[in-house]
Amino acid sequence: MHSRKPKVLHELCGVPMVLWPVRAALAAGAGQVVVIDSPERALEDVLPAQVQLAVQPRANGTGGAVTAGIAHLDAHHAQGNAPGASPGAAVDAETDAPVVVLSGDVPLVSATAIERLVAAHTRADAQATVASTVLDDPSGYGRVVRDGDGDFERVVETKDGGDASPRELEIHEVNTGIYVFSGRALRAALPRLTAENAQGELYLPQVLELIRADGASVQAHLIADPQLVLGVNDRAGLARVREHAQAAIHARHMAAGVTIVDPVTTVIDVDVQIGPDTTIEPFTTIKGATSIGEGCVVKHSYLVDCLLEEGASAGPFAYLRPGSVLRAGAKVGTFVEVKNSDIGAAAKVPHLSYIGDADVGEGTNLGASTITANYDGRAKHRTTIGRDVHSSVHVSFVAPVSVGDRAYTAAGSVITEDVPAEALGIARSRQVNKQGYAERREAASKSPLDFEKR
């Protein structure tokens, strides 16, 4: 990735890549989920509370990673269930409970795909099952080699020119990096891994060969849709995966009754919630944990971690920043920015305004170029605007300040003191007209000094 950030922490539709398979595992009913990390423990802060972290002491390959994970499972069982784990969720080292291995850089695997893999493994009474798929371009993937009867034989790595033969490189069925093992068989095979390959690493696929050599059944379960098992090796690969992930997010919302006018120009993060009969117009971006109710309209706008209640509308060209709330029927219009503010039911901020750290009452109408000056250079302060207030154009509210219900403010005012309910606030200098100014200005071009005297 050419990045200081670990690959699996790069964001995919609003969520770190590693959380996609973690969420899929939890949704598939995993009793315990362990994520293997480096000694820097970079993933620790992003994992859900019910997920444990195991450390791989050194980067010695996928086999070394799974060895670290298995040790964590065994320790977890010996100590009893960790806080937050489901009762009975620990894997017993003495039982044959299935262990599913997922890859943090294969993010689109679904809970359904995991469930089907485990079901196929169980039906076949296998000790190990590898998930495979067929790719038009298998470059960079380990190849699944089958025998003359079509049964699984081994996985050949292709990371280095010495790992696979030319004939093996012509195989298009690839290892997805997803497996399910008998817990007992996996534990018995891991200590026998060797680093006899071009990179000198412990490859997890060798476990399949060891189990097969012991006379146990090893299966390859073909996943028909290769999109579910696309791996991310670089930023171009992440962009390809994001395209598929975004299409799935759009499809989910449209199936639930949301109109996305032009999916190609619309960006919606995976955790966004949208109610039915809401319309998302082209060139809209909706990020984070934003929630949009029923019957809303969002036009060509950028929304982050905000809430729109039923019938609210935003845009075009609106920017709703974290903490923004649009109550039922509220409107934020063209070139309006809102931050950490509550816009009351049926209230309107039609255009060209900044509303930050403010509470705006029901039915209030804020005129064009309304500004809440919420920062004094040291701290943020709130502005409170009551119900049915009418703010004229080009008004600044210097927080902390309060405007009462049904009050008015005059155009061009800078409101620094509270405005009582039903009052008119005027805060501007009296107009002064300088007669003959144009004539004096013309004279100035000839004699600037004379202009100063006049």
C-alpha positions as CSV (number, residue, x, y, z in Angstrom):
1,M,0.0,0.0,0.0
2,H,3.1,2.3,0.4
3,S,1.6,3.6,3.6
4,R,2.4,4.1,7.2
5,K,-1.0,2.6,8.0
6,P,-1.4,-1.2,8.1
7,K,-3.2,-2.4,5.0
8,V,-6.2,-3.8,6.8
9,L,-6.8,-0.4,8.5
10,H,-7.4,1.3,5.2
11,E,-11.0,2.4,5.0
12,L,-13.6,0.6,2.9
13,C,-16.9,2.5,2.7
14,G,-16.5,4.1,6.1
15,V,-15.2,1.1,8.0
16,P,-11.6,-0.2,8.4
17,M,-11.1,-3.2,6.0
18,V,-10.4,-5.6,8.8
19,L,-13.9,-5.1,10.3
20,W,-15.7,-6.4,7.2
21,P,-14.7,-10.1,7.8
22,V,-15.0,-9.6,11.6
23,R,-18.6,-8.5,11.2
24,A,-19.3,-11.3,8.8
25,A,-17.9,-13.9,11.2
26,L,-20.0,-12.5,14.1
27,A,-23.1,-12.4,11.8
28,A,-22.4,-16.0,10.9
29,G,-22.6,-17.0,14.5
30,A,-19.0,-17.4,15.5
31,G,-18.7,-18.3,19.2
32,Q,-15.4,-16.5,19.5
33,V,-13.5,-14.2,17.1
34,V,-9.8,-13.7,17.3
35,V,-7.9,-11.2,15.2
36,I,-4.1,-11.7,14.7
37,D,-2.0,-8.5,14.8
38,S,1.7,-7.5,14.8
39,P,3.5,-6.6,18.1
40,E,2.6,-3.0,17.5
41,R,-1.1,-3.9,18.1
42,A,-2.3,-1.3,15.6
43,L,-5.7,-3.0,15.2
44,E,-6.5,-3.0,18.9
45,D,-8.5,0.2,19.0
46,V,-10.8,-0.6,16.1
47,L,-12.0,-4.0,17.2
48,P,-15.5,-4.6,18.8
49,A,-15.5,-5.3,22.5
50,Q,-16.4,-9.0,21.9
51,V,-13.4,-9.6,19.6
52,Q,-10.0,-10.7,21.1
53,L,-6.6,-9.7,19.8
54,A,-3.7,-12.2,19.4
55,V,-0.2,-11.0,18.7
56,Q,2.0,-12.8,16.1
57,P,5.5,-12.2,17.5
58,R,7.2,-12.0,14.2
59,A,6.1,-11.9,10.6
60,N,6.7,-15.5,9.6
61,G,3.7,-16.1,7.4
62,T,0.1,-17.1,7.6
63,G,1.0,-20.4,9.3
64,G,2.6,-18.4,12.1
65,A,-0.4,-16.1,12.3
66,V,-2.8,-19.0,12.8
67,T,-0.5,-20.5,15.3
68,A,-0.7,-17.3,17.4
69,G,-4.5,-17.3,17.0
70,I,-4.9,-21.0,18.1
71,A,-2.7,-20.3,21.2
72,H,-5.0,-17.5,22.1
73,L,-8.1,-19.7,21.7
74,D,-6.5,-22.3,24.0
75,A,-5.5,-19.7,26.6
76,H,-9.0,-18.3,26.5
77,H,-10.5,-21.7,27.1
78,A,-8.1,-22.4,30.0
79,Q,-8.9,-19.1,31.7
80,G,-12.7,-19.4,31.1
81,N,-14.7,-17.1,29.0
82,A,-13.3,-13.6,28.7
83,P,-15.5,-10.6,29.7
84,G,-18.1,-9.9,27.0
85,A,-17.8,-13.4,25.4
86,S,-21.0,-15.5,25.0
87,P,-21.3,-18.3,27.6
88,G,-19.8,-21.5,26.2
89,A,-18.2,-19.7,23.3
90,A,-14.7,-20.8,24.0
91,V,-13.2,-23.4,21.7
92,D,-12.2,-26.5,23.6
93,A,-8.8,-27.7,22.7
94,E,-9.9,-31.3,23.3
95,T,-13.0,-31.1,21.0
96,D,-13.2,-31.1,17.3
97,A,-15.0,-27.7,17.0
98,P,-14.6,-26.1,13.6
99,V,-12.2,-23.2,13.3
100,V,-12.8,-20.8,10.4
101,V,-9.8,-18.8,9.1
102,L,-10.6,-15.5,7.3
103,S,-8.2,-12.9,5.8
104,G,-8.3,-9.3,6.8
105,D,-7.6,-8.2,3.3
106,V,-10.5,-10.3,1.8
107,P,-13.2,-8.0,3.1
108,L,-16.3,-8.8,1.0
109,V,-16.8,-12.3,2.3
110,S,-20.4,-12.5,3.6
111,A,-21.9,-14.3,6.6
112,T,-23.9,-16.4,4.1
113,A,-20.7,-17.5,2.4
114,I,-19.1,-18.5,5.7
115,E,-22.2,-20.4,6.7
116,R,-22.2,-22.3,3.4
117,L,-18.5,-23.1,3.7
118,V,-19.0,-24.6,7.2
119,A,-22.0,-26.5,6.0
120,A,-20.1,-28.0,3.1
121,H,-17.2,-28.9,5.4
122,T,-19.6,-30.7,7.8
123,R,-21.5,-32.5,5.1
124,A,-18.2,-33.9,3.6
125,D,-17.0,-34.9,7.1
126,A,-13.8,-33.2,6.1
127,Q,-10.9,-32.3,8.4
128,A,-10.1,-29.2,6.3
129,T,-11.8,-27.3,3.6
130,V,-10.4,-24.5,1.6
131,A,-12.6,-21.9,-0.2
132,S,-11.6,-21.5,-3.8
133,T,-12.8,-19.5,-6.7
134,V,-12.0,-19.2,-10.5
135,L,-10.5,-15.9,-11.7
136,D,-9.9,-14.8,-15.3
137,D,-6.6,-13.3,-14.1
138,P,-5.2,-15.4,-11.2
139,S,-2.0,-13.4,-10.9
140,G,-0.7,-13.2,-7.3
141,Y,-3.0,-15.9,-5.9
142,G,-2.0,-19.4,-4.8
143,R,-3.3,-22.0,-7.2
144,V,-5.5,-24.9,-6.2
145,V,-4.1,-28.1,-7.7
146,R,-6.4,-31.1,-8.1
147,D,-5.6,-34.7,-8.9
148,G,-6.8,-36.7,-11.9
149,D,-10.2,-37.4,-10.2
150,G,-10.8,-33.7,-9.6
151,D,-10.2,-34.0,-5.9
152,F,-8.1,-31.5,-3.9
153,E,-4.4,-32.2,-3.9
154,R,-2.6,-29.1,-2.7
155,V,-2.2,-25.3,-2.9
156,V,0.8,-23.9,-4.7
157,E,2.0,-20.4,-3.8
158,T,3.0,-17.9,-6.5
159,K,4.6,-15.1,-4.5
160,D,8.0,-15.9,-5.9
161,G,9.1,-17.4,-9.2
162,G,10.4,-20.5,-7.5
163,D,7.2,-21.4,-5.8
164,A,5.1,-22.7,-8.8
165,S,5.8,-24.4,-12.1
166,P,4.7,-22.9,-15.4
167,R,2.0,-25.5,-15.7
168,E,0.7,-24.7,-12.2
169,L,0.7,-21.0,-13.1
170,E,-1.8,-21.8,-15.9
171,I,-4.4,-22.9,-13.3
172,H,-7.3,-20.4,-12.8
173,E,-8.8,-21.9,-9.6
174,V,-7.2,-20.0,-6.7
175,N,-7.0,-20.1,-3.0
176,T,-9.1,-17.3,-1.4
177,G,-7.3,-17.5,1.9
178,I,-10.4,-18.7,3.6
179,Y,-10.5,-22.1,5.4
180,V,-12.4,-24.2,7.9
181,F,-10.6,-26.8,9.9
182,S,-11.3,-29.4,12.4
183,G,-9.8,-27.8,15.5
184,R,-8.0,-31.0,16.5
185,A,-6.5,-31.6,13.1
186,L,-5.4,-27.9,12.8
187,R,-3.6,-28.1,16.2
188,A,-1.9,-31.3,15.2
189,A,-0.6,-29.9,11.9
190,L,0.6,-26.5,12.8
191,P,3.8,-27.6,14.7
192,R,4.8,-29.5,11.6
193,L,4.9,-26.6,9.2
194,T,8.2,-25.9,7.5
195,A,9.6,-22.8,5.8
196,E,10.9,-24.6,2.7
197,N,9.7,-22.0,0.2
198,A,11.1,-19.0,-1.7
199,Q,10.1,-16.5,1.1
200,G,11.1,-18.7,4.0
201,E,7.7,-18.4,5.7
202,L,5.2,-20.8,7.3
203,Y,2.4,-21.1,4.7
204,L,-1.0,-22.1,6.1
205,P,-1.9,-24.0,2.9
206,Q,0.8,-26.6,3.9
207,V,-1.6,-27.6,6.7
208,L,-3.9,-28.9,4.0
209,E,-1.2,-31.1,2.6
210,L,-0.2,-32.4,6.1
211,I,-3.8,-33.3,7.0
212,R,-4.2,-35.0,3.6
213,A,-1.0,-36.9,4.2
214,D,-2.4,-38.2,7.5
215,G,-5.2,-39.8,5.5
216,A,-7.9,-37.3,6.4
217,S,-10.3,-35.7,4.0
218,V,-9.4,-32.3,2.6
219,Q,-12.0,-30.5,0.4
220,A,-12.0,-27.5,-1.9
221,H,-15.3,-25.6,-1.7
222,L,-15.8,-23.5,-4.9
223,I,-17.3,-20.0,-4.3
224,A,-19.1,-19.2,-7.6
225,D,-19.1,-15.4,-7.1
226,P,-15.4,-14.3,-7.1
227,Q,-16.4,-10.8,-5.9
228,L,-17.0,-12.2,-2.5
229,V,-13.4,-13.3,-2.2
230,L,-11.5,-10.5,-3.9
231,G,-8.3,-9.8,-2.1
232,V,-6.7,-6.4,-1.6
233,N,-3.0,-6.2,-2.4
234,D,-2.6,-2.5,-3.3
235,R,-4.7,0.7,-3.6
236,A,-5.9,-0.3,-7.1
237,G,-7.2,-3.5,-5.6
238,L,-8.9,-1.6,-2.8
239,A,-10.6,0.6,-5.4
240,R,-11.9,-2.4,-7.2
241,V,-13.3,-3.9,-4.0
242,R,-14.8,-0.6,-3.0
243,E,-16.7,-0.5,-6.3
244,H,-18.3,-3.9,-5.5
245,A,-19.0,-3.0,-1.9
246,Q,-20.6,0.3,-2.9
247,A,-22.8,-1.4,-5.4
248,A,-24.0,-3.8,-2.8
249,I,-24.8,-1.0,-0.4
250,H,-26.8,0.8,-3.0
251,A,-28.7,-2.4,-3.9
252,R,-29.6,-3.0,-0.2
253,H,-31.0,0.5,0.2
254,M,-32.9,0.5,-3.1
255,A,-34.4,-2.9,-2.2
256,A,-35.6,-1.3,1.0
257,G,-37.5,1.5,-0.8
258,V,-34.8,4.2,-1.2
259,T,-34.5,6.0,-4.6
260,I,-30.9,6.6,-5.6
261,V,-31.2,8.5,-8.8
262,D,-27.7,7.9,-10.1
263,P,-25.8,5.2,-8.1
264,V,-22.6,5.9,-10.2
265,T,-22.2,9.4,-8.7
266,T,-23.5,8.6,-5.2
267,V,-21.3,7.5,-2.3
268,I,-22.9,5.9,0.8
269,D,-21.0,4.4,3.7
270,V,-21.9,0.9,4.9
271,D,-23.3,2.1,8.3
272,V,-25.6,4.7,6.9
273,Q,-29.3,4.1,7.6
274,I,-31.9,5.5,5.1
275,G,-35.7,5.2,5.4
276,P,-38.1,4.2,2.6
277,D,-39.4,6.8,0.1
278,T,-36.3,8.9,0.6
279,T,-34.6,10.2,-2.5
280,I,-30.9,10.6,-2.9
281,E,-30.0,12.9,-5.8
282,P,-26.8,12.6,-7.9
283,F,-23.4,13.7,-6.6
284,T,-24.3,13.1,-2.9
285,T,-21.9,11.7,-0.3
286,I,-23.3,10.2,2.9
287,K,-20.6,9.2,5.4
288,G,-20.2,7.6,8.8
289,A,-23.2,6.8,11.1
290,T,-25.6,9.1,9.3
291,S,-29.3,8.2,9.8
292,I,-31.9,9.5,7.3
293,G,-35.6,9.0,8.0
294,E,-38.6,8.3,5.6
295,G,-39.5,10.7,2.8
296,C,-36.4,12.8,2.9
297,V,-34.7,14.5,0.0
298,V,-30.9,14.9,-0.3
299,K,-29.6,16.8,-3.3
300,H,-26.0,17.0,-4.3
301,S,-24.8,17.3,-0.7
302,Y,-22.2,16.0,1.8
303,L,-23.5,14.4,5.0
304,V,-21.3,13.1,7.9
305,D,-22.5,11.5,11.1
306,C,-25.8,13.4,11.2
307,L,-29.5,12.7,11.6
308,L,-32.4,13.7,9.2
309,E,-35.9,13.0,10.5
310,E,-38.9,12.2,8.4
311,G,-39.5,14.6,5.5
312,A,-36.3,16.6,6.0
313,S,-34.4,17.9,3.0
314,A,-30.8,19.0,2.4
315,G,-29.2,20.7,-0.5
316,P,-28.3,21.2,-3.2
317,F,-24.7,21.8,-2.1
318,A,-25.3,21.5,1.7
319,Y,-22.7,20.3,4.1
320,L,-24.0,18.6,7.3
321,R,-21.2,17.9,9.7
322,P,-21.1,15.6,12.7
323,G,-23.8,16.3,15.3
324,S,-26.2,18.0,12.9
325,V,-29.9,17.1,13.4
326,L,-32.7,18.1,11.0
327,R,-36.0,17.5,12.7
328,A,-39.1,16.4,10.8
329,G,-39.8,18.6,7.7
330,A,-36.7,20.8,8.3
331,K,-34.9,22.2,5.3
332,V,-31.2,23.1,4.9
333,G,-30.7,24.6,1.4
334,T,-28.1,25.7,-1.1
335,F,-24.6,26.3,0.2
336,V,-25.5,25.9,3.8
337,E,-23.1,24.4,6.4
338,V,-24.4,23.0,9.6
339,K,-22.3,21.6,12.5
340,N,-23.3,20.2,15.8
341,S,-26.7,21.9,15.6
342,D,-30.3,21.0,16.0
343,I,-32.6,22.4,13.3
344,G,-36.2,22.2,14.6
345,A,-39.2,20.7,12.9
346,A,-40.2,22.6,9.7
347,A,-37.4,25.2,10.3
348,K,-35.7,26.5,7.2
349,V,-32.1,27.6,6.6
350,P,-32.6,28.2,2.8
351,H,-29.2,29.3,1.6
352,L,-25.7,30.7,2.0
353,S,-25.4,30.3,5.8
354,Y,-23.3,28.7,8.5
355,I,-25.0,27.3,11.6
356,G,-22.6,25.9,14.1
357,D,-23.3,24.9,17.8
358,A,-26.8,26.1,17.6
359,D,-30.4,25.1,18.6
360,V,-33.0,26.4,16.1
361,G,-36.6,26.2,17.1
362,E,-39.6,24.8,15.2
363,G,-40.8,26.8,12.3
364,T,-38.0,29.3,12.4
365,N,-36.7,30.8,9.1
366,L,-33.1,32.0,8.9
367,G,-32.4,34.3,6.0
368,A,-29.6,34.2,3.5
369,S,-26.1,34.6,4.9
370,T,-27.0,33.9,8.5
371,I,-23.9,33.1,10.6
372,T,-23.5,31.8,14.1
373,A,-20.2,33.1,15.4
374,N,-19.6,30.2,17.7
375,Y,-15.9,30.4,18.4
376,D,-14.1,33.2,20.4
377,G,-10.6,31.9,19.8
378,R,-10.5,29.8,22.9
379,A,-13.8,28.0,23.3
380,K,-17.0,27.1,21.4
381,H,-20.3,28.7,22.5
382,R,-23.9,27.9,21.6
383,T,-26.6,30.0,20.0
384,T,-30.2,29.4,21.0
385,I,-32.9,30.6,18.5
386,G,-36.5,30.0,19.5
387,R,-39.7,29.0,17.7
388,D,-41.0,30.9,14.7
389,V,-38.1,33.3,14.6
390,H,-37.6,35.3,11.4
391,S,-34.0,36.3,10.8
392,S,-33.5,38.6,7.9
393,V,-30.6,38.4,5.5
394,H,-26.9,38.9,6.5
395,V,-27.3,38.5,10.2
396,S,-24.6,37.3,12.5
397,F,-25.3,35.8,16.0
398,V,-22.3,36.1,18.2
399,A,-22.5,33.3,20.7
400,P,-23.4,32.8,23.5
401,V,-26.7,34.5,22.6
402,S,-30.4,33.7,22.8
403,V,-33.3,34.8,20.6
404,G,-36.8,34.4,22.0
405,D,-39.8,32.8,20.3
406,R,-41.4,34.8,17.4
407,A,-38.6,37.4,17.5
408,Y,-37.2,39.2,14.4
409,T,-33.8,40.4,13.5
410,A,-33.1,43.2,11.1
411,A,-31.0,42.7,7.9
412,G,-27.3,43.3,8.4
413,S,-27.4,43.0,12.2
414,V,-24.6,41.7,14.4
415,I,-26.6,40.3,17.4
416,T,-24.4,40.2,20.5
417,E,-27.1,40.5,23.1
418,D,-30.2,38.4,23.8
419,V,-33.3,39.3,21.8
420,P,-36.5,38.9,23.8
421,A,-39.5,37.0,22.5
422,E,-41.6,38.8,19.9
423,A,-39.0,41.7,19.7
424,L,-37.1,43.1,16.8
425,G,-33.4,43.0,17.2
426,I,-31.4,45.7,15.3
427,A,-27.7,45.9,15.7
428,R,-26.1,48.0,13.0
429,S,-24.7,51.5,12.5
430,R,-27.0,54.3,11.1
431,Q,-26.6,55.0,7.4
432,V,-24.8,58.1,6.5
433,N,-24.9,59.5,2.8
434,K,-21.9,61.6,1.7
435,Q,-23.1,64.0,-0.9
436,G,-20.9,64.7,-3.9
437,Y,-18.6,61.7,-3.2
438,A,-18.4,60.7,-6.9
439,E,-17.2,64.1,-8.0
440,R,-14.5,64.2,-5.2
441,R,-13.4,60.7,-6.2
442,E,-12.9,61.7,-9.8
443,A,-10.8,64.7,-8.7
444,A,-8.7,62.3,-6.5
445,S,-7.4,60.6,-9.7
446,K,-5.9,63.9,-10.6
447,S,-4.8,65.1,-7.2
448,P,-4.8,62.5,-4.5
449,L,-3.7,65.0,-1.9
450,D,-6.6,67.3,-2.8
451,F,-9.0,64.4,-2.3
452,E,-7.7,63.8,1.2
453,K,-8.3,67.4,2.1
454,R,-11.9,67.2,0.7
